[in-house]
Amino acid sequence: MELQKQQGRQPKAVWAVAFACVISFMGLGLVDPILPAIAENLKATPSQVSLLFTSYNLITGIAMLITGFVSSRVGSKLTLMIGLIFIIVFSALGGFSDGISQLVGFRGGWGLGNALFIATALAVIVGVSTGGTAKAIILYEAALGLGISVGPLLGGELGSISWRGPFLGVAVLMAIAFVAIMILLPNIPKPARKSSILDPFRALKHRGLLTLGITAFLYNFGFFTLMAYTPFVMKLDEHGLGYVFFGWGMLLAITSVFVAPVLEKRIGTLKSMVIVLLLFAADLLVMGIWTSSLVTVILAVIIAGAFSGTNNTLITTAVMEVSPVERSIASASYSFVRFIGGAAAPFLAGKLAEWFNPHVPFYFGAFAVVLGVLVAATGKNYLKIPKTAAH
């Protein structure tokens, strides 16, 4: 109740950006139910279709390096709006693509806009919110979860008409977000110091931030195996995939808001992260063993939402608190590292299935997540999160 009261008193700027975040993250879920349809209509293999995630995440990760450079010169509001314009244009172009190569290229442009938007959005929400960093991040993660959970339902509906529908739908939703930001978000003063493109690299010299980045890099091998590969394993239609990922997204949203703060308070950030990542690895292992069981895979995908939601909040809170640099720079550094993992994972998952069998991508994803746990454990002396700041 107290959490809801404090979040309800947030400035309008916070709610405006959070609203835009919901629509922005809806874009990821919109596309997921139509991956098999894209493969069928564009005569592409699963690994080729997975390049939609690879180009998106690769460009997003690289572009993260310039987000602070841009926002410190043109301001946060204009940076958010520029990012949304890129998303609107390239998602619309994706909807008119005639081949998988075109579509992959346009997704890269979408990723550029995504980087400018999400890195700046997180920094804005944390910077202008009331009630502390952790509560601001919970609001951000709730927007993420809500967008991801509702997205597949809309994507399934639009995708059942045409695989192009979700791409055009994203363009329309991003246009709404653009108007919301333009009208509701006041101009935010530029920082006194202009950021350098080298600042994110310098920030990675901090052992705690680097540890969290590598942990997230390895976690993303599991996360994007689930996102990009399981739609081909389940072999459901657009509606079916939409419902499955709606359940996944709902658990992600609920746990990010209600479970992660409780775990963090009772047993600490690092211990909570280790437990949740190990449970996620076990979930991937279950999918690997029983890949041919549709019911098992569906249940495991939905349950994975709980682990992803909890971990996302825990690790984002840690990133915001552990680094001595500005939050926008810390976010850019961390996101650069983790999105590179998100770029490699989807394509590798598809290739592992082609080279070996449908079980191997899940085994590899589970192995990578366990490696992430070991990396996090090695940096425990650098991951001291002050409870007063986190709560």
DAHU-V932988 format. One record per residue. N is the residue number from 1. RES is the residue in one letter. PHI is phi in radians with two decimals (NA if undefined). OMEGA is omega in degrees with one decimal (* if undefined). Layout:
n | res | phi | omega
N | RES | PHI | OMEGA
N | RES | PHI | OMEGA
This chain:
n | res | phi | omega
1 | M | NA | -179.9
2 | E | -1.10 | 178.4
3 | L | -1.06 | -179.2
4 | Q | -1.12 | 179.3
5 | K | -1.08 | -177.8
6 | Q | -1.17 | 179.0
7 | Q | -1.22 | 179.5
8 | G | -1.19 | -179.6
9 | R | -1.57 | -178.5
10 | Q | -1.12 | 176.5
11 | P | -1.08 | -179.7
12 | K | -1.03 | -179.6
13 | A | -1.03 | -179.8
14 | V | -1.12 | -178.3
15 | W | -1.19 | 177.9
16 | A | -1.10 | -179.9
17 | V | -1.21 | 178.9
18 | A | -1.09 | 177.2
19 | F | -1.06 | 178.0
20 | A | -1.11 | 177.8
21 | C | -1.11 | 178.3
22 | V | -0.99 | -178.7
23 | I | -1.18 | 179.6
24 | S | -1.07 | -178.0
25 | F | -1.27 | 173.9
26 | M | -1.07 | -179.0
27 | G | -1.05 | 179.2
28 | L | -1.15 | -178.6
29 | G | -1.23 | 179.2
30 | L | -1.04 | -173.1
31 | V | -1.42 | -171.1
32 | D | -0.99 | -177.7
33 | P | -1.18 | -175.0
34 | I | -1.83 | -178.7
35 | L | -1.02 | 177.2
36 | P | -1.09 | 179.6
37 | A | -1.15 | 176.8
38 | I | -1.10 | 179.5
39 | A | -1.05 | -178.2
40 | E | -1.21 | -174.7
41 | N | -1.29 | -178.8
42 | L | -1.78 | 177.4
43 | K | 0.90 | -178.5
44 | A | -2.07 | 176.0
45 | T | -1.43 | 176.6
46 | P | -0.96 | -179.7
47 | S | -1.19 | 176.5
48 | Q | -1.20 | 177.8
49 | V | -1.14 | -179.9
50 | S | -1.11 | 177.0
51 | L | -1.12 | 173.6
52 | L | -1.07 | 176.1
53 | F | -1.34 | -176.8
54 | T | -1.11 | -178.8
55 | S | -1.14 | -180.0
56 | Y | -1.08 | -177.1
57 | N | -1.26 | -179.8
58 | L | -1.12 | 179.8
59 | I | -1.17 | 176.8
60 | T | -1.03 | -178.1
61 | G | -1.10 | -179.7
62 | I | -1.15 | -178.4
63 | A | -1.16 | 177.1
64 | M | -0.97 | -177.5
65 | L | -1.18 | -177.7
66 | I | -1.83 | -175.3
67 | T | -1.09 | 178.8
68 | G | -1.17 | 178.5
69 | F | -1.04 | -178.5
70 | V | -1.26 | -173.8
71 | S | -1.14 | -179.7
72 | S | -1.28 | -179.4
73 | R | -1.82 | -177.8
74 | V | -1.86 | -179.6
75 | G | 1.69 | -175.8
76 | S | -1.14 | -176.4
77 | K | -1.09 | -178.9
78 | L | -1.14 | 177.9
79 | T | -1.10 | 176.6
80 | L | -1.03 | -177.9
81 | M | -1.19 | 176.1
82 | I | -1.08 | 178.0
83 | G | -1.03 | -179.7
84 | L | -1.15 | 177.5
85 | I | -1.09 | 176.9
86 | F | -1.03 | -178.8
87 | I | -1.12 | -179.6
88 | I | -1.02 | -175.8
89 | V | -1.13 | -172.8
90 | F | -1.35 | 174.5
91 | S | -1.22 | 176.5
92 | A | -1.13 | 177.7
93 | L | -1.07 | 177.2
94 | G | -1.04 | 179.7
95 | G | -1.17 | 179.3
96 | F | -1.88 | -178.4
97 | S | -1.18 | 178.7
98 | D | -1.93 | -179.0
99 | G | -2.68 | -176.1
100 | I | -1.17 | 180.0
101 | S | -1.13 | 176.5
102 | Q | -1.03 | -176.3
103 | L | -1.09 | 178.1
104 | V | -1.08 | 178.7
105 | G | -1.12 | 179.7
106 | F | -1.17 | 176.5
107 | R | -1.14 | 175.3
108 | G | -1.10 | 176.0
109 | G | -1.10 | 174.9
110 | W | -1.04 | -179.8
111 | G | -1.11 | 176.8
112 | L | -1.08 | 177.0
113 | G | -1.11 | 179.6
114 | N | -1.07 | -179.8
115 | A | -1.10 | -179.4
116 | L | -1.06 | -176.9
117 | F | -1.35 | -168.5
118 | I | -1.24 | 179.2
119 | A | -1.14 | -179.8
120 | T | -1.25 | -179.0
121 | A | -1.08 | 179.5
122 | L | -1.09 | -179.9
123 | A | -1.11 | 179.9
124 | V | -1.16 | -179.2
125 | I | -1.08 | 179.9
126 | V | -1.18 | -174.5
127 | G | -1.29 | -173.6
128 | V | -1.90 | -179.1
129 | S | -1.39 | 175.0
130 | T | -1.97 | 175.4
131 | G | 1.72 | 175.5
132 | G | 1.77 | -177.1
133 | T | -1.08 | -175.2
134 | A | -1.04 | -178.5
135 | K | -1.20 | 176.5
136 | A | -1.15 | -179.7
137 | I | -1.20 | 176.3
138 | I | -1.06 | 177.3
139 | L | -1.09 | 178.5
140 | Y | -1.09 | -179.7
141 | E | -1.18 | 176.0
142 | A | -1.13 | 176.2
143 | A | -1.09 | 177.4
144 | L | -1.04 | -177.6
145 | G | -1.13 | 179.8
146 | L | -1.11 | 179.0
147 | G | -1.10 | -178.5
148 | I | -1.18 | -177.2
149 | S | -1.33 | -179.7
150 | V | -1.33 | -177.9
151 | G | -0.91 | -178.7
152 | P | -1.07 | 178.1
153 | L | -1.10 | 178.7
154 | L | -1.19 | 178.4
155 | G | -1.08 | 178.4
156 | G | -1.12 | 179.3
157 | E | -1.17 | -179.9
158 | L | -1.17 | -178.9
159 | G | -1.18 | 178.2
160 | S | -1.21 | 175.6
161 | I | -1.46 | 178.0
162 | S | -2.83 | 177.9
163 | W | -1.14 | 179.3
164 | R | -1.31 | -174.9
165 | G | -0.95 | -179.3
166 | P | -1.07 | 179.1
167 | F | -1.14 | 178.1
168 | L | -1.21 | 176.8
169 | G | -1.11 | 176.7
170 | V | -1.05 | -179.5
171 | A | -1.04 | 179.7
172 | V | -1.15 | -179.1
173 | L | -1.13 | 178.2
174 | M | -1.18 | 176.4
175 | A | -1.13 | 175.9
176 | I | -1.11 | 178.8
177 | A | -1.09 | 179.5
178 | F | -1.06 | 179.6
179 | V | -1.12 | -179.9
180 | A | -1.08 | 178.8
181 | I | -1.14 | -177.2
182 | M | -1.07 | -175.2
183 | I | -1.53 | -168.5
184 | L | -1.60 | -176.6
185 | L | -1.62 | 177.6
186 | P | -1.26 | 176.3
187 | N | -1.16 | -179.9
188 | I | -1.78 | -178.1
189 | P | -0.97 | 176.9
190 | K | -1.23 | 177.6
191 | P | -1.11 | -178.3
192 | A | -1.09 | -178.7
193 | R | -1.87 | 177.0
194 | K | -1.37 | -177.8
195 | S | -1.31 | 175.0
196 | S | -1.71 | 176.3
197 | I | -1.08 | -178.6
198 | L | -1.41 | -176.6
199 | D | -1.00 | 178.8
200 | P | -1.07 | 177.7
201 | F | -1.21 | 178.2
202 | R | -1.11 | -178.8
203 | A | -1.10 | -178.7
204 | L | -1.24 | 172.9
205 | K | -1.21 | 177.0
206 | H | -1.29 | -171.7
207 | R | -1.06 | -178.9
208 | G | -1.12 | 180.0
209 | L | -1.15 | 178.3
210 | L | -1.10 | 178.7
211 | T | -1.05 | 179.6
212 | L | -1.15 | 178.5
213 | G | -1.10 | -179.9
214 | I | -1.19 | 176.5
215 | T | -1.03 | 179.3
216 | A | -1.18 | 175.9
217 | F | -0.98 | -178.6
218 | L | -1.27 | 176.6
219 | Y | -1.03 | -177.8
220 | N | -1.14 | 174.3
221 | F | -1.14 | 175.3
222 | G | -1.34 | -176.0
223 | F | -1.08 | -176.4
224 | F | -1.47 | 166.8
225 | T | -1.13 | 178.1
226 | L | -1.14 | -174.7
227 | M | -1.24 | -170.3
228 | A | -1.68 | -172.8
229 | Y | -1.82 | -176.4
230 | T | -1.07 | 176.8
231 | P | -1.01 | 179.0
232 | F | -1.36 | 179.3
233 | V | -1.27 | -175.6
234 | M | -1.25 | 176.7
235 | K | 0.98 | 175.2
236 | L | -1.70 | 175.3
237 | D | -1.39 | -175.6
238 | E | -1.03 | 179.2
239 | H | -1.13 | -178.5
240 | G | -1.08 | 178.1
241 | L | -1.11 | 178.3
242 | G | -1.07 | 179.9
243 | Y | -1.18 | 180.0
244 | V | -1.08 | -177.9
245 | F | -1.32 | 170.4
246 | F | -1.15 | 177.5
247 | G | -1.09 | 176.6
248 | W | -1.04 | -178.2
249 | G | -1.16 | 178.5
250 | M | -1.12 | 177.5
251 | L | -1.13 | 177.7
252 | L | -1.06 | -178.8
253 | A | -1.15 | -176.5
254 | I | -1.13 | -177.1
255 | T | -1.23 | 179.8
256 | S | -1.15 | -177.4
257 | V | -1.59 | -169.8
258 | F | -1.85 | -174.8
259 | V | -1.59 | -176.4
260 | A | -0.97 | 179.9
261 | P | -1.10 | 180.0
262 | V | -1.19 | 178.3
263 | L | -1.07 | -178.2
264 | E | -1.07 | -178.3
265 | K | -1.23 | -173.3
266 | R | -1.47 | -174.7
267 | I | -2.18 | 176.4
268 | G | 1.67 | -175.5
269 | T | -1.13 | -174.5
270 | L | -1.15 | 179.5
271 | K | -1.07 | 178.7
272 | S | -1.08 | -179.6
273 | M | -1.08 | -179.7
274 | V | -1.08 | -179.5
275 | I | -1.08 | -177.1
276 | V | -1.14 | 179.6
277 | L | -1.15 | 177.2
278 | L | -1.14 | 177.2
279 | L | -1.16 | 177.8
280 | F | -1.15 | 177.2
281 | A | -1.07 | 178.4
282 | A | -1.12 | 179.0
283 | D | -1.10 | 176.9
284 | L | -1.11 | 178.2
285 | L | -1.10 | 176.5
286 | V | -1.05 | 178.2
287 | M | -1.12 | 178.7
288 | G | -1.19 | -178.2
289 | I | -1.27 | -176.0
290 | W | -1.92 | -178.4
291 | T | -1.03 | -176.9
292 | S | -1.41 | 178.8
293 | S | -1.62 | -177.1
294 | L | -1.05 | -178.5
295 | V | -1.08 | -179.5
296 | T | -1.09 | -178.5
297 | V | -1.13 | 179.4
298 | I | -1.05 | 179.9
299 | L | -1.10 | -178.9
300 | A | -1.16 | 178.1
301 | V | -1.12 | -179.2
302 | I | -1.10 | 179.8
303 | I | -1.08 | 179.5
304 | A | -1.02 | 177.6
305 | G | -1.02 | 179.3
306 | A | -1.14 | -178.7
307 | F | -1.25 | 179.9
308 | S | -1.17 | -179.7
309 | G | -1.09 | -179.9
310 | T | -1.13 | -178.0
311 | N | -1.15 | -179.5
312 | N | -1.00 | -179.9
313 | T | -1.17 | -178.8
314 | L | -1.06 | -173.6
315 | I | -1.32 | 177.2
316 | T | -1.19 | 176.2
317 | T | -1.05 | -179.8
318 | A | -1.07 | 179.9
319 | V | -1.06 | -177.7
320 | M | -1.17 | -174.3
321 | E | -1.73 | -168.6
322 | V | -1.48 | -173.8
323 | S | -1.56 | 179.3
324 | P | -1.41 | -177.8
325 | V | -1.53 | 178.0
326 | E | -1.01 | -175.6
327 | R | -1.06 | -179.7
328 | S | -1.13 | 178.5
329 | I | -1.24 | 177.9
330 | A | -1.06 | 179.3
331 | S | -1.10 | 180.0
332 | A | -1.14 | -179.7
333 | S | -1.08 | -178.7
334 | Y | -1.08 | -177.5
335 | S | -1.16 | 176.9
336 | F | -0.99 | -177.9
337 | V | -1.16 | -174.0
338 | R | -1.22 | -178.8
339 | F | -1.26 | 174.0
340 | I | -1.11 | 174.1
341 | G | -1.10 | 177.9
342 | G | -1.17 | 177.6
343 | A | -1.35 | -176.4
344 | A | -1.34 | -170.3
345 | A | -1.07 | -175.4
346 | P | -1.08 | -179.4
347 | F | -1.14 | 180.0
348 | L | -1.10 | 179.4
349 | A | -1.06 | 178.7
350 | G | -1.12 | 179.9
351 | K | -1.19 | 178.8
352 | L | -1.05 | 177.3
353 | A | -1.15 | 179.1
354 | E | -1.23 | -177.4
355 | W | -1.30 | -174.0
356 | F | -2.05 | 179.3
357 | N | -2.78 | -174.6
358 | P | -1.11 | -177.1
359 | H | -1.39 | -169.2
360 | V | -1.06 | 179.4
361 | P | -0.97 | 179.7
362 | F | -1.21 | 177.6
363 | Y | -1.08 | -179.4
364 | F | -1.15 | 177.7
365 | G | -1.05 | 178.5
366 | A | -1.11 | 179.0
367 | F | -1.08 | -179.6
368 | A | -1.12 | 179.3
369 | V | -1.13 | 176.8
370 | V | -1.11 | 174.8
371 | L | -1.03 | 177.0
372 | G | -1.07 | 176.7
373 | V | -1.09 | 180.0
374 | L | -1.12 | 177.9
375 | V | -1.11 | 179.1
376 | A | -1.05 | -178.9
377 | A | -1.14 | -179.1
378 | T | -1.22 | -177.7
379 | G | -1.81 | -173.3
380 | K | -1.07 | 179.7
381 | N | -1.25 | -178.4
382 | Y | -1.84 | -175.9
383 | L | -2.01 | 177.7
384 | K | -1.49 | -178.9
385 | I | -1.71 | 179.7
386 | P | -1.11 | -176.0
387 | K | -1.13 | 179.1
388 | T | -1.13 | 178.8
389 | A | -1.37 | -176.3
390 | A | -1.33 | -175.3
391 | H | -2.25 | *
